[in-house]
């Protein structure tokens, strides 16, 4: 896969390692202010993809699902690189009476965009409002298999 294919594409990911490798390729192109919106069902590989993004961005780890803390900050290892803010809004989705955008906004993630990339799991339809430049990624997992399909597209405002 060459860098022109990183703007949008679809690929088959036979193993978790392939999912992490795709994340690393995508993560290497991210810059301060970018928002990555990950969608897909439970167990699809969103956190595995985020682990790869963290590798490509060269941030401190380990990257684990932030489901119960909502957000984790992974500092850059080099001063000239952005931090990674990993957010999971799945728990917020359980509260159907709440204003999800207000809940997401209460995390003040837009203030982190000056120095970070924000990766949001389960944020489709919400997180895109944090920045004009965002990368939408959908990950689907085949039943009874580690094989996945990932589709991604950069969006501008």
C-alpha positions as CSV (number, residue, x, y, z in Angstrom):
1,X,0.0,0.0,0.0
2,X,1.5,3.3,-1.0
3,X,0.8,6.7,0.7
4,X,-1.8,7.8,-1.9
5,X,-3.9,4.8,-0.8
6,X,-3.9,6.1,2.8
7,X,-6.4,8.9,1.9
8,X,-9.1,6.3,1.4
9,X,-9.3,2.6,0.9
10,X,-10.5,-0.8,1.9
11,X,-8.4,-3.8,2.8
12,X,-8.7,-7.3,4.1
13,X,-6.9,-7.9,7.4
14,X,-6.4,-11.6,8.0
15,X,-4.9,-11.3,11.5
16,X,-4.8,-8.9,14.4
17,X,-1.2,-8.2,13.5
18,X,-2.4,-7.0,10.1
19,X,-4.9,-4.7,11.8
20,X,-2.1,-3.2,13.9
21,X,0.1,-2.8,10.9
22,X,-2.6,-0.9,9.0
23,X,-3.1,1.3,12.1
24,X,0.7,2.0,12.1
25,X,0.6,3.1,8.5
26,X,-2.3,5.4,9.1
27,X,-0.9,6.7,12.4
28,X,2.3,7.8,10.8
29,X,0.5,10.3,8.6
30,X,-1.5,11.9,11.5
31,X,-0.8,15.4,12.7
32,X,-1.9,17.7,15.5
33,X,-5.6,18.5,15.2
34,X,-6.6,15.4,13.5
35,X,-9.6,13.4,14.7
36,X,-10.0,9.7,13.9
37,X,-13.5,8.2,14.2
38,X,-13.5,4.4,14.6
39,X,-16.8,2.5,14.1
40,X,-17.7,-1.1,14.0
41,X,-19.4,-3.7,16.3
42,X,-18.0,-4.9,19.6
43,X,-14.9,-7.0,19.0
44,X,-14.3,-5.7,15.5
45,X,-10.8,-4.5,16.2
46,X,-11.1,-0.8,17.0
47,X,-8.7,-1.0,19.9
48,X,-6.2,-3.2,17.9
49,X,-6.3,-0.5,15.2
50,X,-5.7,2.2,17.8
51,X,-2.7,0.2,19.1
52,X,-1.3,0.4,15.5
53,X,-2.0,4.1,15.3
54,X,-0.1,4.5,18.5
55,X,2.9,2.6,17.0
56,X,2.8,4.8,13.9
57,X,2.6,8.0,16.0
58,X,5.4,6.8,18.4
59,X,3.5,7.5,21.6
60,X,3.8,5.9,25.1
61,X,1.7,2.9,25.8
62,X,0.3,0.5,26.5
63,X,-2.9,1.2,24.6
64,X,-5.9,-0.5,26.1
65,X,-9.6,0.1,25.7
66,X,-10.6,3.3,27.6
67,X,-14.3,2.1,28.0
68,X,-14.5,2.7,31.7
69,X,-12.4,5.8,31.9
70,X,-13.7,7.3,28.7
71,X,-10.3,8.8,27.6
72,X,-6.6,8.0,28.0
73,X,-3.7,10.3,27.0
74,X,-0.6,8.8,25.4
75,X,2.2,11.2,25.4
76,X,4.5,11.5,22.4
77,X,8.0,10.1,22.8
78,X,9.5,13.0,20.8
79,X,8.8,16.7,21.5
80,X,7.9,17.5,17.9
81,X,5.1,14.9,17.6
82,X,1.5,15.0,18.8
83,X,0.1,13.1,21.8
84,X,-2.7,10.5,21.2
85,X,-5.9,11.0,23.1
86,X,-7.9,7.7,22.9
87,X,-11.6,8.0,23.7
88,X,-14.3,5.4,23.9
89,X,-17.9,6.7,24.0
90,X,-19.5,3.3,24.2
91,X,-20.5,3.7,27.8
92,X,-22.1,7.0,27.0
93,X,-24.3,5.3,24.4
94,X,-26.0,3.3,27.2
95,X,-27.6,6.6,28.5
96,X,-30.1,7.1,25.8
97,X,-31.6,10.1,27.6
98,X,-28.4,12.0,27.7
99,X,-27.1,14.5,25.2
100,X,-24.2,12.6,23.7
101,X,-22.6,15.6,22.0
102,X,-22.7,17.5,25.3
103,X,-21.2,14.5,27.1
104,X,-18.4,14.3,24.5
105,X,-17.9,18.0,24.6
106,X,-17.6,17.9,28.4
107,X,-14.4,16.0,28.0
108,X,-12.9,19.2,26.4
109,X,-11.2,17.2,23.7
110,X,-11.1,20.2,21.4
111,X,-8.6,21.8,23.7
112,X,-6.3,18.8,23.2
113,X,-6.4,19.2,19.5
114,X,-3.6,21.8,19.5
115,X,-1.1,19.3,20.6
116,X,-2.7,15.9,19.9
117,X,-4.6,13.5,17.7
118,X,-7.9,12.3,19.1
119,X,-9.0,8.8,18.3
120,X,-12.6,8.1,19.2
121,X,-14.2,4.7,19.3
122,X,-18.0,4.6,18.9
123,X,-18.0,8.3,18.0
124,X,-19.5,8.2,14.5
125,X,-22.0,11.1,14.1
126,X,-20.5,13.0,17.0
127,X,-16.7,13.1,17.0
128,X,-16.5,14.5,13.5
129,X,-17.8,17.8,14.9
130,X,-14.5,18.2,16.9
131,X,-12.4,19.1,13.8
132,X,-12.8,19.8,10.1
133,X,-10.1,17.2,9.2
134,X,-11.1,13.7,10.4
135,X,-10.4,10.2,9.3
136,X,-13.4,7.9,9.4
137,X,-12.5,4.2,9.7
138,X,-15.0,1.3,9.8
139,X,-13.8,-2.1,11.0
140,X,-15.8,-5.3,10.5
141,X,-14.8,-8.7,11.8
142,X,-15.9,-11.9,10.2
143,X,-17.8,-14.3,12.5
144,X,-15.6,-17.0,14.1
145,X,-12.4,-15.5,12.7
146,X,-9.7,-12.9,13.4
147,X,-10.1,-11.7,9.8
148,X,-11.3,-8.1,9.4
149,X,-12.2,-5.7,6.7
150,X,-11.2,-2.0,7.2
151,X,-12.6,0.9,5.2
152,X,-11.3,4.4,5.7
153,X,-11.8,7.9,4.2
154,X,-10.5,11.3,5.1
155,X,-13.2,14.0,5.3
156,X,-12.8,17.8,5.1
157,X,-15.5,19.8,7.0
